[in-house]
Amino acid sequence: MPIKLAGLLLLLGAGVAQAQKTDSVWIRNGDRITGEVKSLSRALLQYSTDDLGTVYIEWEKVERISSPTYFEVYLKSGAKFYGNLGVAAPGGVIIGADTLPLREIVAMSPIQQRVLQRLTGYLDLGFSYQKAHKTSQLSTGGKVVYRGPGAETTFEITSFLEDRDDAVKTSRLSAALMERILLGNRWSAGVILGYDQNDELDLEARQRLVGFGARNLTQSNHITLRLTGGLVVARERYFFADTTSTGWEGLLGVTFNAFRYDRPKLDVTVSSQTFPSFSVAGRVRMQNDLRVSYELVKDFMLTTTLFDSYDSKPPADVEKNDFGTTLAITWSF
Protein backbone atom coordinates (compact mmCIF):
# COMPACT_ATOMS: atom_id res chain seq x y z
CA MET A 1 0.00 0.00 0.00
CA PRO A 2 2.74 2.59 0.83
CA ILE A 3 4.46 1.75 -2.47
CA LYS A 4 1.23 2.26 -4.41
CA LEU A 5 0.60 5.53 -2.59
CA ALA A 6 4.11 6.76 -3.32
CA GLY A 7 3.69 5.86 -6.98
CA LEU A 8 0.37 7.70 -7.13
CA LEU A 9 1.94 10.80 -5.58
CA LEU A 10 4.78 10.69 -8.10
CA LEU A 11 2.30 10.45 -10.96
CA LEU A 12 0.29 13.34 -9.59
CA GLY A 13 3.44 15.40 -9.13
CA ALA A 14 4.51 14.70 -12.69
CA GLY A 15 1.05 15.65 -13.90
CA VAL A 16 1.17 18.94 -12.03
CA ALA A 17 4.66 19.72 -13.38
CA GLN A 18 3.44 19.06 -16.91
CA ALA A 19 0.24 21.02 -16.37
CA GLN A 20 2.21 24.09 -15.37
CA LYS A 21 3.77 24.32 -18.83
CA THR A 22 0.58 24.95 -20.78
CA ASP A 23 1.48 28.36 -22.19
CA SER A 24 2.01 28.75 -25.93
CA VAL A 25 4.08 31.15 -27.99
CA TRP A 26 3.77 31.40 -31.76
CA ILE A 27 6.87 32.75 -33.52
CA ARG A 28 6.71 34.68 -36.80
CA ASN A 29 8.51 31.87 -38.62
CA GLY A 30 5.53 29.59 -37.89
CA ASP A 31 6.94 27.69 -34.90
CA ARG A 32 4.82 27.10 -31.81
CA ILE A 33 6.60 26.58 -28.48
CA THR A 34 4.85 25.13 -25.42
CA GLY A 35 6.22 26.12 -22.03
CA GLU A 36 5.75 28.65 -19.25
CA VAL A 37 5.91 32.45 -19.55
CA LYS A 38 8.19 33.84 -16.84
CA SER A 39 8.32 37.53 -17.69
CA LEU A 40 8.77 40.16 -20.38
CA SER A 41 11.34 42.90 -19.87
CA ARG A 42 13.40 45.02 -22.25
CA ALA A 43 12.03 43.31 -25.35
CA LEU A 44 13.02 39.81 -24.17
CA LEU A 45 10.42 37.18 -23.25
CA GLN A 46 11.76 34.79 -20.61
CA TYR A 47 10.23 31.40 -21.38
CA SER A 48 10.70 28.03 -19.66
CA THR A 49 10.49 24.83 -21.70
CA ASP A 50 10.94 21.14 -20.89
CA ASP A 51 13.34 20.41 -23.75
CA LEU A 52 15.40 23.63 -23.98
CA GLY A 53 15.26 24.88 -20.40
CA THR A 54 14.87 28.64 -20.02
CA VAL A 55 15.13 30.56 -23.29
CA TYR A 56 14.87 34.24 -24.19
CA ILE A 57 12.72 35.14 -27.20
CA GLU A 58 12.93 38.52 -28.90
CA TRP A 59 9.52 40.13 -28.37
CA GLU A 60 9.44 41.50 -31.92
CA LYS A 61 9.47 37.91 -33.22
CA VAL A 62 6.42 36.84 -31.17
CA GLU A 63 3.22 36.69 -33.24
CA ARG A 64 0.75 35.32 -30.68
CA ILE A 65 0.85 34.21 -27.06
CA SER A 66 -1.49 32.48 -24.61
CA SER A 67 -1.40 31.52 -20.92
CA PRO A 68 -3.98 30.65 -18.24
CA THR A 69 -1.77 32.41 -15.65
CA TYR A 70 -2.89 35.79 -14.25
CA PHE A 71 -0.51 38.55 -15.48
CA GLU A 72 0.20 42.22 -14.92
CA VAL A 73 0.76 43.77 -18.36
CA TYR A 74 2.33 47.21 -18.78
CA LEU A 75 1.94 49.27 -21.98
CA LYS A 76 4.04 52.02 -23.55
CA SER A 77 1.32 54.49 -22.60
CA GLY A 78 1.71 53.60 -18.92
CA ALA A 79 -1.65 51.79 -18.78
CA LYS A 80 -1.76 48.49 -16.88
CA PHE A 81 -3.96 45.46 -17.53
CA TYR A 82 -4.54 42.35 -15.44
CA GLY A 83 -5.73 38.94 -16.57
CA ASN A 84 -5.02 35.74 -18.48
CA LEU A 85 -3.40 35.87 -21.91
CA GLY A 86 -5.94 34.78 -24.51
CA VAL A 87 -5.30 33.85 -28.13
CA ALA A 88 -6.03 36.70 -30.54
CA ALA A 89 -5.32 37.45 -34.18
CA PRO A 90 -1.63 37.60 -35.12
CA GLY A 91 0.04 40.61 -33.50
CA GLY A 92 -2.36 40.77 -30.54
CA VAL A 93 -3.35 39.24 -27.22
CA ILE A 94 -6.68 39.15 -25.36
CA ILE A 95 -6.73 40.24 -21.71
CA GLY A 96 -10.22 40.24 -20.23
CA ALA A 97 -12.47 42.16 -22.60
CA ASP A 98 -9.55 43.96 -24.26
CA THR A 99 -7.42 43.03 -27.25
CA LEU A 100 -3.96 44.58 -26.98
CA PRO A 101 -1.36 44.96 -29.75
CA LEU A 102 1.81 43.07 -28.80
CA ARG A 103 3.96 45.97 -30.03
CA GLU A 104 2.47 48.21 -27.31
CA ILE A 105 3.45 45.87 -24.44
CA VAL A 106 6.75 46.74 -22.70
CA ALA A 107 6.59 44.61 -19.52
CA MET A 108 4.72 41.57 -18.27
CA SER A 109 4.96 39.44 -15.12
CA PRO A 110 2.80 36.79 -13.40
CA ILE A 111 1.00 38.14 -10.33
CA GLN A 112 1.75 34.96 -8.35
CA GLN A 113 5.42 34.91 -9.34
CA ARG A 114 7.84 34.01 -6.55
CA VAL A 115 9.81 36.78 -4.85
CA LEU A 116 13.17 35.63 -6.24
CA GLN A 117 11.77 35.54 -9.76
CA ARG A 118 10.81 39.20 -9.45
CA LEU A 119 14.39 40.27 -8.65
CA THR A 120 16.68 41.80 -11.28
CA GLY A 121 19.95 43.64 -10.96
CA TYR A 122 23.71 43.45 -11.25
CA LEU A 123 26.97 43.24 -9.28
CA ASP A 124 30.15 45.15 -10.30
CA LEU A 125 33.77 44.40 -9.40
CA GLY A 126 36.80 46.34 -10.65
CA PHE A 127 40.44 46.31 -9.53
CA SER A 128 43.67 47.88 -10.77
CA TYR A 129 47.25 48.02 -9.52
CA GLN A 130 50.19 50.20 -10.58
CA LYS A 131 53.73 49.51 -9.50
CA ALA A 132 54.51 53.24 -9.48
CA HIS A 133 53.71 54.49 -5.96
CA LYS A 134 52.23 51.02 -5.31
CA THR A 135 48.78 52.28 -6.19
CA SER A 136 45.77 49.95 -5.92
CA GLN A 137 42.17 50.81 -6.71
CA LEU A 138 39.07 48.80 -5.88
CA SER A 139 35.60 49.66 -7.16
CA THR A 140 32.45 47.72 -6.32
CA GLY A 141 28.77 48.26 -6.93
CA GLY A 142 25.43 46.58 -7.05
CA LYS A 143 21.77 47.10 -7.78
CA VAL A 144 18.75 44.98 -6.88
CA VAL A 145 15.23 45.74 -8.13
CA TYR A 146 12.07 44.04 -6.88
CA ARG A 147 9.04 44.65 -9.08
CA GLY A 148 5.70 43.90 -7.47
CA PRO A 149 2.15 44.67 -8.58
CA GLY A 150 1.94 48.46 -8.55
CA ALA A 151 5.26 49.11 -6.80
CA GLU A 152 9.01 48.83 -7.25
CA THR A 153 11.75 48.59 -4.60
CA THR A 154 15.37 49.36 -5.52
CA PHE A 155 18.59 49.17 -3.54
CA GLU A 156 21.75 50.57 -5.14
CA ILE A 157 25.28 50.98 -3.81
CA THR A 158 28.67 52.02 -5.25
CA SER A 159 32.05 52.27 -3.55
CA PHE A 160 35.61 53.21 -4.49
CA LEU A 161 38.86 52.84 -2.53
CA GLU A 162 42.34 54.00 -3.53
CA ASP A 163 45.49 53.17 -1.57
CA ARG A 164 48.95 54.47 -2.53
CA ASP A 165 52.33 54.95 -0.87
CA ASP A 166 52.70 58.69 -1.48
CA ALA A 167 49.23 59.81 -0.29
CA VAL A 168 46.55 59.02 2.23
CA LYS A 169 43.79 56.55 1.42
CA THR A 170 40.77 57.99 -0.31
CA SER A 171 37.31 56.46 -0.46
CA ARG A 172 33.86 57.19 -1.79
CA LEU A 173 30.53 55.54 -0.97
CA SER A 174 26.98 56.11 -2.14
CA ALA A 175 23.93 54.02 -1.22
CA ALA A 176 20.19 54.47 -1.72
CA LEU A 177 17.00 52.56 -0.94
CA MET A 178 14.02 53.64 -3.05
CA GLU A 179 10.34 52.72 -2.92
CA ARG A 180 8.48 53.75 -6.09
CA ILE A 181 4.69 53.55 -6.46
CA LEU A 182 3.67 53.03 -10.09
CA LEU A 183 0.75 55.27 -10.99
CA GLY A 184 -1.20 55.58 -14.23
CA ASN A 185 -0.21 57.36 -17.43
CA ARG A 186 3.56 56.81 -16.89
CA TRP A 187 3.56 58.63 -13.55
CA SER A 188 5.24 57.36 -10.39
CA ALA A 189 5.98 58.70 -6.89
CA GLY A 190 7.95 57.53 -3.91
CA VAL A 191 10.64 58.06 -1.28
CA ILE A 192 14.41 57.55 -1.17
CA LEU A 193 16.68 56.98 1.83
CA GLY A 194 20.27 57.77 0.86
CA TYR A 195 23.78 57.95 2.27
CA ASP A 196 26.92 59.53 0.76
CA GLN A 197 30.55 59.77 1.81
CA ASN A 198 33.40 61.31 -0.22
CA ASP A 199 36.95 61.97 1.02
CA GLU A 200 37.79 64.09 -2.03
CA LEU A 201 35.02 66.56 -1.12
CA ASP A 202 35.85 66.27 2.60
CA LEU A 203 32.34 64.89 3.13
CA GLU A 204 32.23 62.56 6.13
CA ALA A 205 28.54 61.73 5.79
CA ARG A 206 25.39 62.95 4.08
CA GLN A 207 22.08 61.35 5.05
CA ARG A 208 19.17 62.27 2.82
CA LEU A 209 15.45 61.68 2.70
CA VAL A 210 13.81 62.39 -0.66
CA GLY A 211 10.16 62.61 -1.64
CA PHE A 212 9.70 62.62 -5.41
CA GLY A 213 7.35 62.40 -8.34
CA ALA A 214 8.39 61.26 -11.82
CA ARG A 215 7.05 60.74 -15.32
CA ASN A 216 8.36 58.66 -18.19
CA LEU A 217 8.26 60.96 -21.21
CA THR A 218 9.31 58.13 -23.52
CA GLN A 219 8.99 54.42 -22.80
CA SER A 220 9.50 51.50 -25.16
CA ASN A 221 11.25 48.14 -25.26
CA HIS A 222 14.53 49.90 -26.07
CA ILE A 223 14.44 53.44 -24.64
CA THR A 224 13.24 55.14 -21.46
CA LEU A 225 13.40 58.88 -20.74
CA ARG A 226 12.30 59.94 -17.25
CA LEU A 227 11.95 63.34 -15.57
CA THR A 228 11.98 63.58 -11.77
CA GLY A 229 11.19 66.37 -9.31
CA GLY A 230 11.15 66.36 -5.54
CA LEU A 231 12.10 67.72 -2.13
CA VAL A 232 15.17 66.67 -0.13
CA VAL A 233 16.08 67.03 3.55
CA ALA A 234 19.79 66.33 4.13
CA ARG A 235 21.99 66.05 7.24
CA GLU A 236 25.65 66.73 6.45
CA ARG A 237 28.87 66.35 8.39
CA TYR A 238 32.31 67.29 7.09
CA PHE A 239 35.67 66.05 8.37
CA PHE A 240 36.86 69.54 9.29
CA ALA A 241 33.79 70.27 11.48
CA ASP A 242 32.51 68.87 14.75
CA THR A 243 28.89 69.72 14.01
CA THR A 244 26.15 68.36 11.79
CA SER A 245 23.95 70.66 9.71
CA THR A 246 20.48 70.04 8.30
CA GLY A 247 19.23 71.68 5.13
CA TRP A 248 16.44 71.58 2.55
CA GLU A 249 16.98 71.15 -1.18
CA GLY A 250 14.97 70.74 -4.33
CA LEU A 251 15.48 67.94 -6.83
CA LEU A 252 15.40 68.17 -10.61
CA GLY A 253 16.55 65.09 -12.49
CA VAL A 254 16.56 63.41 -15.89
CA THR A 255 17.45 59.80 -16.68
CA PHE A 256 17.92 58.26 -20.11
CA ASN A 257 18.32 54.51 -20.67
CA ALA A 258 18.88 52.71 -23.98
CA PHE A 259 19.09 48.94 -24.31
CA ARG A 260 20.06 46.65 -27.21
CA TYR A 261 19.17 42.99 -26.68
CA ASP A 262 20.88 41.58 -29.80
CA ARG A 263 24.14 39.90 -28.85
CA PRO A 264 26.43 41.42 -27.83
CA LYS A 265 24.00 43.24 -25.54
CA LEU A 266 24.55 46.93 -24.88
CA ASP A 267 23.08 48.93 -21.99
CA VAL A 268 23.59 52.70 -21.65
CA THR A 269 22.30 54.87 -18.80
CA VAL A 270 22.81 58.63 -18.44
CA SER A 271 21.49 60.50 -15.41
CA SER A 272 21.78 64.08 -14.20
CA GLN A 273 20.47 65.44 -10.89
CA THR A 274 20.46 69.04 -9.69
CA PHE A 275 19.88 69.99 -6.02
CA PRO A 276 19.25 73.73 -5.50
CA SER A 277 19.49 74.58 -1.79
CA PHE A 278 16.63 76.32 0.02
CA SER A 279 18.72 76.69 3.19
CA VAL A 280 21.97 78.18 1.81
CA ALA A 281 21.55 81.01 -0.68
CA GLY A 282 23.34 80.36 -3.95
CA ARG A 283 24.30 76.75 -3.20
CA VAL A 284 23.64 74.18 -5.93
CA ARG A 285 24.79 70.55 -5.96
CA MET A 286 24.92 68.40 -9.09
CA GLN A 287 25.43 64.68 -9.68
CA ASN A 288 26.04 63.39 -13.22
CA ASP A 289 26.59 59.72 -14.10
CA LEU A 290 27.20 57.69 -17.24
CA ARG A 291 27.13 53.88 -17.25
CA VAL A 292 27.86 51.73 -20.31
CA SER A 293 27.74 47.90 -20.18
CA TYR A 294 28.85 45.67 -23.09
CA GLU A 295 28.20 41.94 -23.06
CA LEU A 296 31.23 39.63 -22.97
CA VAL A 297 29.44 36.31 -22.46
CA LYS A 298 25.96 35.44 -21.24
CA ASP A 299 25.13 37.38 -18.02
CA PHE A 300 28.61 38.95 -17.84
CA MET A 301 29.32 42.48 -19.04
CA LEU A 302 32.27 44.85 -19.28
CA THR A 303 31.12 48.08 -17.62
CA THR A 304 32.63 51.53 -17.64
CA THR A 305 31.25 54.40 -15.55
CA LEU A 306 31.89 58.13 -15.50
CA PHE A 307 30.78 60.27 -12.57
CA ASP A 308 30.94 63.95 -11.68
CA SER A 309 29.97 65.43 -8.29
CA TYR A 310 29.80 69.21 -7.90
CA ASP A 311 29.00 71.57 -5.01
CA SER A 312 28.97 75.31 -5.81
CA LYS A 313 29.20 76.42 -2.17
CA PRO A 314 30.56 73.79 0.25
CA PRO A 315 30.57 74.76 3.94
CA ALA A 316 34.34 75.45 3.96
CA ASP A 317 37.33 75.95 1.68
CA VAL A 318 37.36 72.40 0.30
CA GLU A 319 37.17 70.86 -3.18
CA LYS A 320 34.02 71.76 -5.11
CA ASN A 321 34.29 69.01 -7.70
CA ASP A 322 35.08 65.29 -7.83
CA PHE A 323 35.03 63.23 -11.02
CA GLY A 324 36.43 59.96 -12.27
CA THR A 325 35.95 56.75 -14.21
CA THR A 326 35.85 53.04 -13.31
CA LEU A 327 36.13 49.83 -15.30
CA ALA A 328 34.53 46.66 -13.93
CA ILE A 329 33.22 43.20 -14.75
CA THR A 330 29.46 42.98 -14.18
CA TRP A 331 27.30 39.97 -13.47
CA SER A 332 23.65 40.66 -14.30
CA PHE A 333 20.65 38.67 -13.11
Number of C-alpha atoms within 10 A of each C-alpha: 6 7 8 9 10 11 12 12 12 12 12 12 12 11 11 11 12 12 12 13 17 17 20 20 22 17 19 14 9 9 10 15 16 17 23 23 25 18 21 23 15 17 22 20 21 18 23 20 16 12 8 9 9 15 12 14 16 16 20 15 14 22 22 23 24 21 20 14 18 16 23 20 25 19 22 19 17 20 13 20 15 17 19 19 23 17 17 17 12 15 16 21 22 20 21 12 7 11 15 17 16 19 17 14 24 22 20 20 24 22 16 12 15 9 10 8 14 16 15 14 15 17 19 22 17 18 16 13 14 10 8 10 12 11 15 16 17 18 20 20 19 18 18 18 17 17 17 19 16 13 15 16 17 18 18 18 19 17 19 18 16 18 17 17 11 10 10 9 11 14 17 18 18 17 18 18 17 19 18 19 18 20 16 13 15 20 17 20 18 18 18 19 15 19 19 19 21 20 18 16 19 19 19 17 19 19 17 20 19 19 18 19 17 21 21 20 13 15 18 19 23 15 15 17 18 18 19 18 19 18 18 20 17 16 15 20 19 22 12 13 11 7 9 11 11 13 14 17 21 19 20 17 18 18 18 17 17 17 18 16 15 10 11 12 17 17 17 18 18 17 18 17 19 18 21 21 19 16 11 14 9 10 16 18 20 18 17 18 17 17 17 18 21 19 21 14 12 11 12 19 23 18 22 18 17 15 16 15 17 18 18 14 17 19 15 11 9 15 16 16 15 15 13 9 12 19 20 21 20 24 19 17 12
